[in-house]
Amino acid sequence: MDSRTVFVLLWMLLSSTSTGIKLDGNGYVDIIIAISSKVPQDDRLIDKIKEMVTEGSHYLYEALDKKVYFKEATILVPPHWNTTNVTKARTESFDKAKIRIDNPAQGDEPYTKQYDECGEEGEYIHFTPNYLLNDTVIQLYGLRGKVFVHEWAHLRWGVYDETNDKEPFYYSNRRIEATRCSKDIKGQFYEVTAGGSLQGCRIDPQTSLPTEKCKFFPNKNQNTKSSLMFMPSLDSVSTFCQENEHNYEAPNMQNDKCGKATWTVIFEDSVDKDALRSLKPLQSSPPPPSFKVVQRMQRVVCLILDVSGSMAGPRILQQQQAATHFLRNIIEDQASVGIVTFSTAASTLSPLTTIDSNTMRENLIKLLPKVANGWTNMCFGLSQGLQVLQKDGDVSGDELIFLTDGEATDNIAGCAPSAIQSGAIIHTLAFGKNADPTMKKMADETGGLFRIASDNMTSNQLMDAFASLTLSTGDYTNAPVQLQSDGAKTSDWFNGTASVDQTVGNKTSFVIIYEIRFPSIYIQSPSGLVYTQTNMSHDGLLKTVTLNIPGTAEPGDWKYSIQTTTLQAFTITVTSHASRANVPPIIVKTHMNQQFSDGTKPMLVFAEVSQNYRPVINAEVWATLESENGPTHRLQLLDNGAGADASQGDGIYSRYFTKMVNGRSSLKVRVNNQDGQTRFAVQKNSGAPYVPGYVVDGVVELNPPKPTVSEEPLEIGSFTRTATGESFEVTLSGTTPTNFPPNRITDLSAEIQEDSVLLSWTAPGEDLDEGTAKSYEIRWSFDLDMLRNNFSNGHAVNTAAVSPQKAGSTEHHSFNLSFPIQNGTTLFFVVQSDDEQNAKSETSNIAQASKIIPAPNPPGISNPGMNLTVLVISVCVVTMVICIILALITWAVKRRNLSA
């Protein structure tokens, strides 16, 4: 590593001023709360947000031993709002906001989108406008300030819910318990009939647990303070479960994913662990948060393009092709665009120009540079670009798109800080492996995007990089959607399919780029109409052929065929927009969990496929990770709730990436309908639980019913998408790659079938979720705590006949214990795996199973923790009382007859 790179890396570490949330002393700052541009103007929302955060600051202060509070927050309002007393947004944008206010896809329930492992930060918190404006929701979910702290714990500290709608009850010591934390929370069990009356819960003979209609009604007044991750709506609940009160038996996400108390995760595993352990409690109540309201108007962008000598030849042409695509198909109407070039000196090719017609777009395209020579004086380019933006006044929130292919001739590390402090968002494109390392720093520090693009034309990376430079306001109906991006080198046919689904179709364009000679091109619509070169526009100098589909493109599979007799490279890029103004398109967002890695920890790849917050499930998702210095890796991302994936069926597809090599790498994801199985699904997220009612002085007071949401998955039909994520960098700390053990199993389940036990889980791999593990070790115990604290002390299960399957496969293992399993017995099970180097995984989640032989006519239940023996005794007592009553009646009738 050369001295320049070392200097820049040290500068990045020492001067980091990340645009994310931070702790400033005891107070959280840089909290961005963004209102989607789909939300109609209602300034009451601003006041309600302030009230929620202010109230939440008090509850946060009380929840964590008076150590932290909310200090500063920024509210980003939509461009179309005519709100007074707002300032111009700087780096704030809807996609960067960790708290988002947007219209719902399904219901008003607050939730947090979590991608990552236990203890890692979530993506964002989602509130609906109605949740903030309608006070009736307080009755359903609790005070907004406490709900905000509940969601903050998901977002900031990576903890999970201690409820479970799928398994609301479980057995413990022969008792039926509600899934909760802590067990000190008391309440009653009832079913609510269709007419709104209460009746005792019935037992499901298959599970010997209450039926799905049975609900837990907590007492309104409790004698415990925990836990906020179970039910923040309870008045007494004000903190998180600690180890001495955590309910390890409860079948909830917190136990499955973390296996420890929420308090422990916050103080030992979260991003704030060091600060929270060292901070002293505040001596007095903290001040209320301060708020700033900002607004982002139409985009103002300046392209800064490298025309130095190293760009001569194919590179200057690729830059021109990609910038043309950006100006023609990506940048929004009414945006202002300027163009600057730099080499030995810098010059302005176009001042800021408002894009108000296709003619204006074409005029800007004609100005793009075609010749390259001279030095690489990046500081001149930066300075010139900022001067262009300054014609618009304050440059805060305006954007620079800075492309270069080499190291700076001048001292870019010296002039970058002033550019960063200007307030402009700087997107950087590193074209080729020699691009200066300062490029990433500038993007990170200003909320911009960093992309790398290789010289390899078939990767289409530079086109993809420009296509990804969008700035969302929350309304994706106006944003371009990339349906296909592919490339090949051939002297024959290059064939493929781009699928247009019902959510897209307007402004659909096919852009084909060829390397040497104009090929024959055929594009066929789903109904069989064939477009040829006569229907397309051809720019011979740009070596680009474009087909713009008039009106709304026909839904279905569009097939393209490109024929050549000359060995040459081709790329195709298909872009479209929403087919209807009120229906957001299916979108794909992808990223790595780390932007910089030293190789000691595995990296995770994520892709979220959704439509207006609705998960798109059962899709086929492939990630391509291409290094500047090494091979290209393809990974199939999975939404199976195992390995790297946090939750099954939530539309978030994940995978571990362990084949890291030194240098920078790009990320690209392709998505399509998998054998027609892809569906829209009900959103599944971590969120505040709905409370059906409370027990007050022994009487249940019902809350209004939760609005029903259709749970029928909807078919999607054919669709394709491609998405580009931020590039990342690896600097390996050792000479040999880290050997990662198999991933932790988080979905172990157990079932007792007469006198045998059936265990099921998803197979881990040799390296996390890649390959095949060597072997399994299974242990069980009657005592959960013993198994949790000392795995090796559990009773071993013979696994000699168990041969691990490939990672991601479903494993089943049935076995008999050395004794007959008695009715009422509860057993606990744990699995651990190892690899060929004998590296062991973390122990799995603890699965429990109970043997309950149901009665012929199962009794009902009406309150939690009811002992099975008590149930039986109760039935016997009732029977005896009935017999006595019948005997008395018979005796009375006989006596009456005798006296008569």
N, C-alpha and C positions, 0 to 999 in steps of 0.2 A: 504494500500500500504506500503510495507516494506521500510526500510531506503535505501537499495541498489537500489531499483527501483527509489525512489525519487532522489537519487544522480545522477543516470544515466540520468533521464529525464531532470534534471537541466543542466547537462553537455551537453546534446543534444541541449538544447535551447541556452545556452551561447556560445558554441564553434562551432555552425553550420557553416560549410563552404560548402554549397550546390554546387553541380556540375553544377547548372543551371546558366543562365545569371544573372549578378548582376550589380548594379550601384556602382562604386568606385568614390566617389565625384561626379563630373559632367559627368564622362565617363562610358560608358557601357563596361564591360569586360566579359571574359569567354564566348564569342560568338563562337560557334563551327559551321563551315561550312564544310560539308562532301560531297565528291564526290563519287558516287556509283561505286562499282567495275565493273558494267556493262558498264561504260563509258570508251572508248578506251583512251590511253594516249594522251594528248594534253596539254603541259605545258602552252600554251596560256591561258587556263582556269584559271590557278592560277593568272596570271596577270590581267585577266578580272575581277575576283572576287575582287582583291585588288582595282582595279579602281572603281568598283561599290560601295564598302563599303566606300572608301575614299570620293567619290562624295556624297554618301548618308549621310556621317557624316556632310558635309557642310549644306545639306538641312535639316537634323534633327535639327541642331543647330539653323537655321533660323526659323524652324517651331514652336518650343516651346520656344519662347522668349529668345533664346541664353542660355538656361539652360543646355542642354545635348548634347552629341556627342558620336561617336563610338571611344573607346579608344584602345581596344585590341581585336583581333580576331585570331582564330586558324583554319587553313585549313587542313582537313584530306584527304589525297590522297589515292587511292586504293592500295592494297598490290602488284599488278602486275606492277605498274608504276615504272620505273627506274629514278625517279626524284632525282636530286642532292640537296644538302643543306636541307635535311629533318632530323628531329629528331624522336625518337621513341615515339609513342603515349602513353599517360598515361591512363586517364579515357575516352578519346575521343573514340566514336564509332558512326557508322552510325545511329543507332536507337536513340542515345542520342542527336544527332545534331538537332538544331532548324532551321538550314538552309541546305537544301539538293539539290544537283545537280545530276539530274538523267535523263535518257532518258524518253521521254513522252509516256503516253498511248494515248493521244489525244491532239495534238497541242502543241504550245510553250508558251501559255499564262501563265504568272506567277500567282501563287495563294498561299493562306494560308489555311491549314486545321484547321478549328475551330470546337471543340467539345462542348465547355462549354457555360455558360451564358454570357450575356453582362458584360464587364469589366474583364473577366477572360482570362488568357493567352491561346493562341492557341497552336497547336501541333507542326507545322513546316511550313516553307516557302519552296515552290518547284520552282526551276528554271531548265530549260533544258539547256544542253550544247549549243544547237543552239541559244537559247535566248541570251546567254552571248557572243557567238562568231560572230553572224551575226548582223551587225549594221542596217540592214533594219528593225529590230523589233523596233528600237527607234522611227521610224516614226509611227508605229502602236500603241505603248503603252506609249511612252514618254521616257525621259532620264532614264537610268537605276538607277541612284542614287535616283531620285524622286520616281520611282516605288518601289525601295527598302524601302524607308520610308513609302510608302503606305502599303506595305506588313508588315513592322515592326509594324505599328499601329494595324493591325489585330493580329499579333503574340503576342506582348508584352502587349498591352492595351485592347484587346478584343473589339475593335470597329468593325463596319460592313460597307459594301459598301453603298454609297448614290446614286447608280445607280440601275436600275432594268430592266433587259432584258425582263422580262415577262410583266411588266407594265411600258413602257418607257414614257407614257403620262397620264395625268389626268386633271380633270377640277378644276379650281380655279377661283371664282368670274366670272363665265360664260366665262372663257377663257380656251383654251387648253394650258397646260404647259408641258414642258419636265420634267421628274423626275430628279431632280438635287439639289445640294446645293453648293453655295447659289443661290437664284433666280436671283442674279445680273449677273450670267453668261448668255451671250446673244448668239444667233445663229439662224439658220434657219432650216426648215423642208423640206426634199426632199425624194423622192424615187429614188433609183438607178436602172435603167432598166438592163435587161440581157446584153445589148450592152454597158453598162457603161455610158449611158447618164442620165441626171437628169430630173425628172418631178415632178410636184406638188404632194403632198401627198393626197391620197383619204381618205374619211371618211367611216368607217365601220358602216353600218346602224344599226347593232345590239348593238354596244357600243357607237356610236356617237363620237368615238375617231379615230385617224388615224389608218389605217390598219397596219398589222405587218411589211410590207415592208418599212414603213416610218421611217426615221432616223433623229436624231438631229445632225446637223453640227454646232459645236461651232465656234464663231469668234476666229481667231487665236490670236488676241489682245483683252484682256479683261481689265476691270477696277476694278477687285476684286482679292483678294489674296486667296480666299477659294472656293473649298475645295480640299485638297489632297485625301480625300476619295471619291470624285466624279470623278475628272479628273486630275490626276497628270501630264498629258502630256501638259497642257496649261502653257505657259511661265510665266504668271503672278501669277499662283496658287503656293503658297508657304507655306500655313498653313492650319489649320483645322477650320471647322465652329464653331463659338461660339454662345451662346444663342441668341444674338441680331440679328443674321443673319441666324440662322438655319431654314431650310424649313421643318416645322412640317407636312405640308400637303403631301409632296412627299411620294408615296407608295413604300418605300424602306426598306431594312433589318435593317438599323440603327434605323428608327422610330419604326418598328415592335418589334425589340428585345430590344432596349434600351429606346426609347421614350424620348431621350434628345440629345443634341448636342454632337458631337464627342469630342470637347474640354472639355466639362463637364465630360464625362466618363473618359477621360485620367486623369484629375486633381482631380476627386472625387471618382472614383470607381476602378481604375486600381491598379495593384500591386505596381506601383510607386507613388501613390497618395500623400503619406506623404512626400517623398523626393522631388517631383516636387513642392509642395507648399512651402517647406522650402528652397530649393536651390536658391541661388542668381545668376542672370545672369552673365556669364563670361565677364570680362572686355575687352577681346580681342579674336580673332578667335582661336579656339582650335587647337592643333597640329594634324597632320594627324594620322590615326590609325596605330598601330604597328601590324605586322603580324608574325605568327609562322606557319611553314608548318611541319606537322607530318605525320607519316605513321605507320599503324599496319600491321605486317606481320602474319605468321601462329600463331595460338593460342598456348600459353604455359600455362598449367593448372596443379595445384597440388590439389589433393583431401586430405582434412584433416578430418579424420573420427574418431568419438568418440567411444572408446572401453572401457569406464568406466563401473563400476558395474551396473549402472542403465540401461545400454543398453543390459544386458543379456536377453536371451529368445527371444520373437518374434521381438523385436526391432533390434537386431543385424542381424537377418535374413532379415527383411524388408530393412535395410540399404544395405545389400549385394545384394538383388534383384534389388533395384533401381539403385545402382552404376553399376551393371552388365548391366542394360538397357542403362545407359548413355555411358558406354564404348563400348558396342556392336552396338548401333543404333543411338546415338546422336552426340558424338564428331566427328569432321571432320577428314578425312584422312590428313596426314602430320602434324597434331597437335602433340605437345609434352605433355605427361602426366606423373606426378609423384604421388605417393601415400604415405601419412603419417598417422599414427594413434597416438592417445594420450589417456592417462588415468593418472596414477600416474606419468608416464614418457612418452616421445614421441619417436617414432622410424620411420625410413623410410623403407617402404616396397618395394618401387621402386623409383629410381632416374628418372629424366626426360627421357622419352622414346618416340621416334617418332613413330607414328602409320602409318606404311607403308604397312600393310597387315592385313587380318583377323586373321592370326596366332598371330600377335603382340597384337591384341585386346584380344584374348583368354588368352594369357600369362599374361596380366595385370589382367584379371578377376580372374585367379587362385590365385592371390596374395591378393585378398580382404579379410579383417579380418572376422573370424568366431566365435571368442571367446571374451567375454567382462568381465573385472573385474578391480578393482582399483578406484582411485580418478578421479576427473574431472579437471585436471590442463590444462586449456585452453591456458594459455600463453605459455606452453611448445609446444603445438600443433601449435600455430601461429608461434612461433620462428622456429620450425623445418620446417614448410612449406615454410617460407621465405628462409631458408637456401637451400632447394631444388631448389627453383626458382633462387637463386643467382648463381647456377652452369651454368645458361644460361647467366650470366653477369648481366646487369641492369635489375631489376625486374619491372621497369615501364611498365605498360600496361599488364603485366602477370596477371594470375588469380588464386585466391585461392577459392576453394569451401569448406566452413567450416561448418560441420554438428555437432550438439550436441543436447542432449536431456535434459540437466539439467543446474542448476546454477553452476558457476565456484567455484571450491574449492579454487583456487588462486584468485588474484585480476585482473580480466580481464579488468576492467575499467582503471587500471594502465598501462597495456601493450598495449591496443588497440590503443592509439594515435600514438605510434611508428609504428605499423603495417599500420595505415592509411597513415602516412607520407612516407611510403616506396615507394609509387607510384603504388603498385599492386591494381588490382580490386578485392574486397573481396565480393563474393556471400555468403550469410549465410542462412542456413537451420535450423530452430528451430523445432526439432522433439519432439512434446509433449508440454504441457502447461507450463512446468517448465523451459524451455530454457531461458538463461540469456537475459535480455532486451538490453544489449550492442550489441547483434547480429544485431539488426536493425540499430543502429548507424554506425557500421562499413560498412554495405552495402551502406547506404545513403551517407556517406562521401567519398566513393571511386568510385561511379558510378556502384556499384554492385547491385544485385537483392536480395531481402529479401523474403523468403518463409517460411510459417509454414506448418507443416504436423502433423495430429493427429494420435493417435494410432489405430484409427478405420480403419481396413484394407480395408473395402469396399469403403471408400472414395477415395482410390488410390492416396492420396495426395503426398506421398513421390515419387512415380513414376512420377507423373505430375511435381513435383518440379524439379527433375533432368532433365526431358525432356524439361523444359523451359529454361535451362541454356545454351542458345545459344548466340552468339555474331555476329550480322549481319554486313556484309559489303555492304549491299544493293542489293546483288544478292541472291534471295531466291530460285533459281533453285538448289542450292547445300545444302539447309537447310532442316532438317527433318520437316515433317508436321504431326501433330497428328490428325488422323481421328476419333478416338474413345477412350474414357477412361471411364470405368464404373465398377461397383461392385455390388455384392449382397450377401446375406446370405440365403442359401436355403438347403433343403434336397431333392429337386426335380430338375426341369429344370431351367437353366439360359439362356435366349434367347435374341438375339438382332441383330442389323444390322449395318454394317459399309459400307458406300457408297464410292466407288472409282469413281471420276469424271475424265473428260478428261485431267485435268491439272496435275494429279498425277498418280502414278502406279509403278514407279521404287522402288526397295529396300523395297517392302511392307512386313511388318512383323506383325504377330499376337502373342502377348505375354500373356499367361494365367497363373495366379498365383493362387494356391489353398492353403487352410489353413491346411488341415489334410490328406486327402486321394486322390490319383490320380483318377480323374473323367473320364467319357467318353466324348470325345470332337468331334464335327462334325462341319466343316466349309464348306459352300456351295458357289461356285462361281455363278455369275449371269447367266451363261449358264447351271448350274445344276451339275457341277463336284463337288463331295464331297471329302473333305480331312478328314482323320481320324488320329488316333494316329500313325499309321504306316508311315504317311507322315511327322510327326512332331518330333522334338527333345525334350527329356524329361530329366530334371535334377532333380533327386529325392531328393538330399540334398538341392537344392535351391527351390524345390517345384514349378518349373517353366516349362511350356510347350511352345515351340516356333514353329510357322509355318512361314517359309520364302517363299514367292511366287516367283518362278523363273521368270526372265525376267520382263516384264511389266504386272502388274495385269490387268485383264479384267475389263473394266469400267462397273459400275452398282452396284447393291446391293449385298454385301457379307453377308450371314446370318450365325450366329454362334449359336450353341446349346451345352450347357454343362449340363451333367446329373450326379447326385450324389444321393446316398441313405443315405449319412451321412450329418447331419446338419453341414455346414461349409461355410466359406466365400470364394468368388472368386473375382478376378479382371481381366479385359481384357484391353489391351492397343494395339491399332492399329496405326502403324506409316508407312509413305510412303515418297517418294521424287517426284520431278517433273518428268513427263513422257518424256519431251523433254527439251533439254538444252537451247532452245531459247524461251520457254514459261514458265514464272513464274507461280507458283501454286496459287490457292485461299488461302489466309492466313487470320487469325483472330488475332487481337491484342486487349487486354482488360486491363482496369485499372480503378481505382477509381480517382476521382478528388482531394482527400485528402489522404495522407498516415497516418495522425494523426488527430483525431477529439475529441473535448470535448463535442460533442453532441448538441451544440447551433446552428450549421448550418447543413442543410441536406447534405448528401453525394450523389454523383452522380456516377452511374455505366455506363461505356462506353464500347462498343465493335465495332471495325471497321472491316468490312468484305469487302475484296477487292481482285482484281487480277491485278497486275501491275498498281496500282493506279486507276483502274476502280472500281467504287462502285458496290457491289453486293446487289441488293435490293430485297424486298419481301421475305427475309429469315425468318425462325423462330429461334429466338435467346433467350435462357434462361440463366440467371446467377444464380449460386448457391453461397451463402455467408454463410460460416460455421464458427461459433465462437468457440473458445476453451472453453468458459464458458457458452454457451447458445444454443438456438435452431438454426437449419439450415433454411435459408430463400431462397426461389426461386422467382425470378422476371422475367417476360417476358420483354425483352428490345424492344423498339419500334423505328422505323424510320419514325415517322409521323409528325415531325415538330412542335410538341406541348409538353407542359409540360417540361420535362428535355431535350427534343430533339431539337437541334438548327435548323435543316433544314431537310425537308422531302426529301427522295429519294437520300441521299448522301452516303448511305452505312454505316452510323454511327448510331448504335442502342443505346438508352439511357434510363435511368430511375432513379428517385430519390430513395434513400435508407434511410429510417427513423427509422427502427427497430433496432437501435444500442444498443449494450450491452457492458459492460466493458470487456476489454481484446483484444486479437489479433484475427483477422479473416482472412480467406482465400477467394479467389475469383476464380471461375471457370466458364467458359462459354461454352455452347454447341450450335452448329449451324447446321441446316439442311434445306433442300429444303422444303418450305411450300406448300404442295399440288401442286407441280409442277409449282409454280408461280415465283420462284426465277429467276432473270435476271441479266445480266451485263447491266449497265446503263452508260450514259454520266456523267463524273465527274461534280459535282456541288460544287463549292468552292468560298470563298471570294477571289477576285483577281482584278488586274489592268484591267480596261475596255479597250477593243479595240475601237479605234477612226476611224470611216469610212472616215473622212476628216475634213477639216477646211475651214472656210469662210475667205478669204483674200481679202481685199478691195472690198467686196461685191460679190466676185466670189468664188464658191466652188472649192477647190482643193482636189480631191479624193486621199485617201491612197490606197495602194494595198489591194485587198480584203483579209479578214481574211480566212485562210485555213479552208475548210469545214471539219466538223467532223460528222461521221455517228451518228445519234440520234436514230437509231432503236435498242431497247433493244434486246440483244441476250440471248437465252435460255441457261441454264446451265445444266439441268438434275440433277440426284440424286447426292447429296454430303453431307458429314458430316464433322464437324470439332469440336475439343475441344481446348481450350486455357486456360492457367493459368495466372492470373494477380498477381501483387505484393500484398503481404499480407499487411494489415493495422491494426492500433491500435486505440482503443477508450478508453478514460478516461472521463467518464461523469462528468460534473461540478456540477450537482445537483442530488438530490435523486429521483426526478420524471422526466420521459422523457419529452423533449420539445414537446409542441403541435404546430405542423406546420400548417399554414393555407393552403387553396387550392392554387395550383400554379397559377401564372399569365397567363392569356390567351394571346397568342401572334399571333393568326391567325384569329381574328375576321374579318369578311367581311360583307358588307352591299350592298343591292340591292333594288332600288325602282321599284316596279312593279305597274304601274298605280298609285293608291292612297294608296297602302300598302307598307310596308317595310319588307324585308326578311333579317334576320340576321343569320349568320352561324358561328360556332366555334367548337373547340374540347373541350369536357367536362373536367374540372379539377376534382380533387378528394377531399376527406375529409381532407387528409394529403397530400398536394402537388398533385402528380398524382396517389395516391393510395386511393381506396374507392370511395365514392360518396359525392359530396358537398351537403350542406343543401338547399341553395337557391341562386338565382341570383338577382342582382340589375342592371337594364339597364337604362341608361340616354342618352339623345341626346341634341343637340344644333345646332343653325345656326353658332355659334362662336367656332372655334376649340380651340383658346387660353383659352377661358373661361372654356371649358370642361376639358382641360388639367391641368389648374391651380386650379380648384375648382370643383371637380366631383359632389359634393352635390348640386351645383347650376344649374346643368343641369336639363332638363325636364325629369321626371320619366316616365318610361313605365310600365304599369301594367303587372306584371309577376306572378300573382296569379295562372295562369293556367300552368306555366312552372315548371315541375318537373325534377330536374337534373338527368341525366343518369350517369351510371358508368364512371369513368375516362377513357379517350381515345375514348369515343363514339362521334359521330358527332351530334351536337345540331343544330336545326333549330327553329327559332321563327319568325312568321309572325304576323304583327299587323298593325292597321290603326291609323293614327294620328287624332287629333281632327279638322283638317282643310284639305282642298284639296291642294295637292302638285302642285305648279305651275311649268310650264316649265322653266328650267334654275336654279331650286333650288338645292342647295347642303346642305346636312345634315351630321352631325358628330355623331358617336355613340361610347359608351364605356360600358363595362360590368365589374362588380365586383361580386365575389362569397364569400360565407362564409361557416363555418362549424358548427357542433353542439355546439361548445364552443364559437360561435359567433366571431371567429377569421376571419378577412377579408383578402382576397387576395389583391395583388397590382392591381390597375386598368389595364385593358387590353390595347392592342394597340388601337389606335383611327382609326376606320373604317369610311370611307366617301362614300357617294352615291349621285349621281346627277341625276335629272330627265331631260333628254334631249329628246325631241320629234324630231326624225330625219325628215328632209325634204324629199319629194318624190325622188328628185335627189340630194343627199348630195353634197355640193360644196367641192372642194379641198382646201388644205391649203398649204402655202409655207413658213411661218415663225412662231416662237413661240409666245404664248401669244396673238394670234389673237382673238379678241372679237367676240362672235357669232353675236351680233348686227351688227358689222362691216361687217361680212361675208354677212349677209342678205342685208345690204345697198349696199355692193359692187356688189352683183348680180343684185339688182334693177338698180344701176347706169349703169352697163354694158348693161342691157336690154334697158334702156332709150337711151343710146348712139346708140345702134343698130337701134332702131326705128327712131331716128333723121336721121341717115345715109340713111336708106331706104326711108324716106320721101324726103330727098334731091335728091336722085337718081331718084325717081319717078317724082319730079318736073322738074329735068333737062331733063329727057326723053320727058316729055310732051311739054316742051318749044321748044326742038329741033324739035319735030314733027310739032308744030305750025309754026315755022320759015321755015320748009321745004315746 
